[in-house]
Amino acid sequence: MDNKSVSNWVRQARFRAKKHDIYSDIDMEDVTKMLTEHKVCCYCKKCESETLDHPFPLKDNAPNVLANIVTSCMGCKGKKKNNDLLWMYNKGLITEDVYLSLLADLFARKHGGLIKDHVKKVSGIDPV
């Protein structure tokens, strides 16, 4: 993604977070750094990343933070639509290994505790 595309994505994500009145703390620097470190789709682990995605959608009141942003190919993003990571796993779109490793990665990032709290809230399960 070029800087203009990243800037537009960040701006739109901030707008949606404000619309849903949820916590938002992302900036261009963090997102750009993540894009340089994660060159492949976090869901299929095969394709080159083409866009960004919220594994836990803002419409479900997930926070708009770095711990809730991943790189994705257009194919996986299209399959996921506006559903969450658990839905992808339950539908067989990602393997258990990918699901668990992605959760561990998200929880370890800045504001990962907010994502852990969100997962607990929506699933009723306290993730380890």
ChimeraX commands (.cxc) that place a marker at each C-alpha (Angstrom):
marker #1 position 0.00,0.00,0.00 radius 0.5
marker #1 position 1.27,3.45,-0.78 radius 0.5
marker #1 position 1.22,6.30,1.74 radius 0.5
marker #1 position -1.95,7.82,0.26 radius 0.5
marker #1 position -3.83,4.51,0.60 radius 0.5
marker #1 position -2.61,4.05,4.18 radius 0.5
marker #1 position -3.58,7.61,5.04 radius 0.5
marker #1 position -7.08,7.10,3.59 radius 0.5
marker #1 position -7.50,3.80,5.47 radius 0.5
marker #1 position -6.41,5.36,8.79 radius 0.5
marker #1 position -8.70,8.36,8.24 radius 0.5
marker #1 position -11.68,6.14,7.42 radius 0.5
marker #1 position -11.00,3.89,10.42 radius 0.5
marker #1 position -10.87,6.91,12.72 radius 0.5
marker #1 position -14.15,8.16,11.23 radius 0.5
marker #1 position -15.86,4.77,11.78 radius 0.5
marker #1 position -14.54,4.59,15.34 radius 0.5
marker #1 position -15.95,8.04,16.06 radius 0.5
marker #1 position -19.26,7.05,14.44 radius 0.5
marker #1 position -19.52,4.00,16.72 radius 0.5
marker #1 position -18.20,5.99,19.71 radius 0.5
marker #1 position -15.36,3.55,20.40 radius 0.5
marker #1 position -11.79,3.98,21.53 radius 0.5
marker #1 position -9.37,4.91,18.76 radius 0.5
marker #1 position -5.60,5.24,18.98 radius 0.5
marker #1 position -3.90,4.57,15.66 radius 0.5
marker #1 position -1.52,6.71,13.70 radius 0.5
marker #1 position 0.21,6.60,10.36 radius 0.5
marker #1 position 3.61,5.73,11.82 radius 0.5
marker #1 position 2.37,2.60,13.61 radius 0.5
marker #1 position 0.41,1.38,10.60 radius 0.5
marker #1 position 3.26,2.06,8.17 radius 0.5
marker #1 position 5.70,0.20,10.43 radius 0.5
marker #1 position 3.35,-2.77,10.64 radius 0.5
marker #1 position 3.02,-2.85,6.84 radius 0.5
marker #1 position 6.80,-3.00,6.42 radius 0.5
marker #1 position 7.06,-5.84,8.96 radius 0.5
marker #1 position 4.09,-7.91,7.72 radius 0.5
marker #1 position 4.39,-8.49,3.98 radius 0.5
marker #1 position 1.97,-11.45,3.72 radius 0.5
marker #1 position -1.71,-11.85,4.50 radius 0.5
marker #1 position -2.16,-12.73,8.17 radius 0.5
marker #1 position -5.12,-14.99,7.37 radius 0.5
marker #1 position -3.89,-17.26,4.54 radius 0.5
marker #1 position -0.15,-16.73,5.12 radius 0.5
marker #1 position 0.38,-17.19,1.38 radius 0.5
marker #1 position -0.57,-14.09,-0.56 radius 0.5
marker #1 position 1.13,-10.73,-0.50 radius 0.5
marker #1 position -0.73,-8.25,1.70 radius 0.5
marker #1 position -2.71,-5.71,-0.28 radius 0.5
marker #1 position -4.80,-3.98,2.35 radius 0.5
marker #1 position -5.49,-3.64,6.05 radius 0.5
marker #1 position -8.27,-5.19,8.08 radius 0.5
marker #1 position -9.75,-5.16,11.57 radius 0.5
marker #1 position -9.92,-8.81,12.74 radius 0.5
marker #1 position -12.55,-7.62,15.22 radius 0.5
marker #1 position -14.86,-5.17,13.41 radius 0.5
marker #1 position -15.50,-1.70,14.69 radius 0.5
marker #1 position -19.23,-2.30,14.18 radius 0.5
marker #1 position -18.98,-4.78,17.08 radius 0.5
marker #1 position -17.42,-2.06,19.25 radius 0.5
marker #1 position -13.89,-3.44,18.98 radius 0.5
marker #1 position -11.32,-0.72,19.61 radius 0.5
marker #1 position -9.57,0.97,16.71 radius 0.5
marker #1 position -6.03,0.26,17.92 radius 0.5
marker #1 position -2.87,-1.26,16.47 radius 0.5
marker #1 position -3.69,-4.56,18.20 radius 0.5
marker #1 position -6.82,-4.75,16.04 radius 0.5
marker #1 position -5.19,-4.13,12.66 radius 0.5
marker #1 position -3.69,-6.78,10.40 radius 0.5
marker #1 position -2.47,-7.06,6.83 radius 0.5
marker #1 position -4.70,-8.95,4.43 radius 0.5
marker #1 position -4.98,-9.98,0.81 radius 0.5
marker #1 position -8.13,-8.92,-1.01 radius 0.5
marker #1 position -9.33,-12.54,-1.29 radius 0.5
marker #1 position -9.29,-13.16,2.46 radius 0.5
marker #1 position -10.75,-9.75,3.24 radius 0.5
marker #1 position -13.56,-10.48,0.80 radius 0.5
marker #1 position -14.30,-13.83,2.45 radius 0.5
marker #1 position -14.22,-12.33,5.95 radius 0.5
marker #1 position -16.46,-9.41,5.00 radius 0.5
marker #1 position -17.49,-7.62,8.19 radius 0.5
marker #1 position -17.24,-10.66,10.46 radius 0.5
marker #1 position -14.69,-11.34,13.17 radius 0.5
marker #1 position -11.72,-13.66,13.52 radius 0.5
marker #1 position -13.67,-16.30,15.46 radius 0.5
marker #1 position -16.25,-16.44,12.65 radius 0.5
marker #1 position -13.44,-17.08,10.14 radius 0.5
marker #1 position -12.15,-19.94,12.29 radius 0.5
marker #1 position -15.61,-21.45,12.80 radius 0.5
marker #1 position -16.27,-21.31,9.03 radius 0.5
marker #1 position -12.97,-23.09,8.30 radius 0.5
marker #1 position -11.48,-20.08,6.51 radius 0.5
marker #1 position -8.43,-20.13,8.79 radius 0.5
marker #1 position -6.82,-23.00,10.65 radius 0.5
marker #1 position -6.68,-23.34,14.42 radius 0.5
marker #1 position -2.92,-22.68,14.32 radius 0.5
marker #1 position -3.43,-19.43,12.40 radius 0.5
marker #1 position -6.28,-18.40,14.72 radius 0.5
marker #1 position -4.27,-19.00,17.90 radius 0.5
marker #1 position -1.03,-17.49,16.63 radius 0.5
marker #1 position -2.86,-14.41,15.36 radius 0.5
marker #1 position -4.60,-13.94,18.71 radius 0.5
marker #1 position -1.25,-14.26,20.51 radius 0.5
marker #1 position 0.28,-11.67,18.17 radius 0.5
marker #1 position -2.62,-9.24,18.65 radius 0.5
marker #1 position -2.59,-9.63,22.43 radius 0.5
marker #1 position 1.17,-8.90,22.52 radius 0.5
marker #1 position 0.86,-5.58,20.67 radius 0.5
marker #1 position 0.29,-2.09,22.01 radius 0.5
marker #1 position -3.27,-2.05,23.46 radius 0.5
marker #1 position -3.45,-5.85,23.23 radius 0.5
marker #1 position -5.28,-5.90,26.57 radius 0.5
marker #1 position -8.17,-4.02,24.97 radius 0.5
marker #1 position -8.49,-6.73,22.32 radius 0.5
marker #1 position -8.29,-9.46,24.95 radius 0.5
marker #1 position -11.10,-7.73,26.87 radius 0.5
marker #1 position -13.14,-7.43,23.67 radius 0.5
marker #1 position -12.72,-11.14,22.88 radius 0.5
marker #1 position -13.79,-12.04,26.41 radius 0.5
marker #1 position -16.81,-9.75,26.16 radius 0.5
marker #1 position -18.08,-11.07,22.83 radius 0.5
marker #1 position -17.24,-14.75,23.33 radius 0.5
marker #1 position -17.68,-15.16,27.09 radius 0.5
marker #1 position -14.31,-16.94,27.15 radius 0.5
marker #1 position -11.27,-15.55,28.91 radius 0.5
marker #1 position -8.45,-15.94,26.36 radius 0.5
marker #1 position -5.10,-16.97,27.76 radius 0.5
marker link #1:1,2 radius 0.2
marker link #1:2,3 radius 0.2
marker link #1:3,4 radius 0.2
marker link #1:4,5 radius 0.2
marker link #1:5,6 radius 0.2
marker link #1:6,7 radius 0.2
marker link #1:7,8 radius 0.2
marker link #1:8,9 radius 0.2
marker link #1:9,10 radius 0.2
marker link #1:10,11 radius 0.2
marker link #1:11,12 radius 0.2
marker link #1:12,13 radius 0.2
marker link #1:13,14 radius 0.2
marker link #1:14,15 radius 0.2
marker link #1:15,16 radius 0.2
marker link #1:16,17 radius 0.2
marker link #1:17,18 radius 0.2
marker link #1:18,19 radius 0.2
marker link #1:19,20 radius 0.2
marker link #1:20,21 radius 0.2
marker link #1:21,22 radius 0.2
marker link #1:22,23 radius 0.2
marker link #1:23,24 radius 0.2
marker link #1:24,25 radius 0.2
marker link #1:25,26 radius 0.2
marker link #1:26,27 radius 0.2
marker link #1:27,28 radius 0.2
marker link #1:28,29 radius 0.2
marker link #1:29,30 radius 0.2
marker link #1:30,31 radius 0.2
marker link #1:31,32 radius 0.2
marker link #1:32,33 radius 0.2
marker link #1:33,34 radius 0.2
marker link #1:34,35 radius 0.2
marker link #1:35,36 radius 0.2
marker link #1:36,37 radius 0.2
marker link #1:37,38 radius 0.2
marker link #1:38,39 radius 0.2
marker link #1:39,40 radius 0.2
marker link #1:40,41 radius 0.2
marker link #1:41,42 radius 0.2
marker link #1:42,43 radius 0.2
marker link #1:43,44 radius 0.2
marker link #1:44,45 radius 0.2
marker link #1:45,46 radius 0.2
marker link #1:46,47 radius 0.2
marker link #1:47,48 radius 0.2
marker link #1:48,49 radius 0.2
marker link #1:49,50 radius 0.2
marker link #1:50,51 radius 0.2
marker link #1:51,52 radius 0.2
marker link #1:52,53 radius 0.2
marker link #1:53,54 radius 0.2
marker link #1:54,55 radius 0.2
marker link #1:55,56 radius 0.2
marker link #1:56,57 radius 0.2
marker link #1:57,58 radius 0.2
marker link #1:58,59 radius 0.2
marker link #1:59,60 radius 0.2
marker link #1:60,61 radius 0.2
marker link #1:61,62 radius 0.2
marker link #1:62,63 radius 0.2
marker link #1:63,64 radius 0.2
marker link #1:64,65 radius 0.2
marker link #1:65,66 radius 0.2
marker link #1:66,67 radius 0.2
marker link #1:67,68 radius 0.2
marker link #1:68,69 radius 0.2
marker link #1:69,70 radius 0.2
marker link #1:70,71 radius 0.2
marker link #1:71,72 radius 0.2
marker link #1:72,73 radius 0.2
marker link #1:73,74 radius 0.2
marker link #1:74,75 radius 0.2
marker link #1:75,76 radius 0.2
marker link #1:76,77 radius 0.2
marker link #1:77,78 radius 0.2
marker link #1:78,79 radius 0.2
marker link #1:79,80 radius 0.2
marker link #1:80,81 radius 0.2
marker link #1:81,82 radius 0.2
marker link #1:82,83 radius 0.2
marker link #1:83,84 radius 0.2
marker link #1:84,85 radius 0.2
marker link #1:85,86 radius 0.2
marker link #1:86,87 radius 0.2
marker link #1:87,88 radius 0.2
marker link #1:88,89 radius 0.2
marker link #1:89,90 radius 0.2
marker link #1:90,91 radius 0.2
marker link #1:91,92 radius 0.2
marker link #1:92,93 radius 0.2
marker link #1:93,94 radius 0.2
marker link #1:94,95 radius 0.2
marker link #1:95,96 radius 0.2
marker link #1:96,97 radius 0.2
marker link #1:97,98 radius 0.2
marker link #1:98,99 radius 0.2
marker link #1:99,100 radius 0.2
marker link #1:100,101 radius 0.2
marker link #1:101,102 radius 0.2
marker link #1:102,103 radius 0.2
marker link #1:103,104 radius 0.2
marker link #1:104,105 radius 0.2
marker link #1:105,106 radius 0.2
marker link #1:106,107 radius 0.2
marker link #1:107,108 radius 0.2
marker link #1:108,109 radius 0.2
marker link #1:109,110 radius 0.2
marker link #1:110,111 radius 0.2
marker link #1:111,112 radius 0.2
marker link #1:112,113 radius 0.2
marker link #1:113,114 radius 0.2
marker link #1:114,115 radius 0.2
marker link #1:115,116 radius 0.2
marker link #1:116,117 radius 0.2
marker link #1:117,118 radius 0.2
marker link #1:118,119 radius 0.2
marker link #1:119,120 radius 0.2
marker link #1:120,121 radius 0.2
marker link #1:121,122 radius 0.2
marker link #1:122,123 radius 0.2
marker link #1:123,124 radius 0.2
marker link #1:124,125 radius 0.2
marker link #1:125,126 radius 0.2
marker link #1:126,127 radius 0.2
marker link #1:127,128 radius 0.2
view
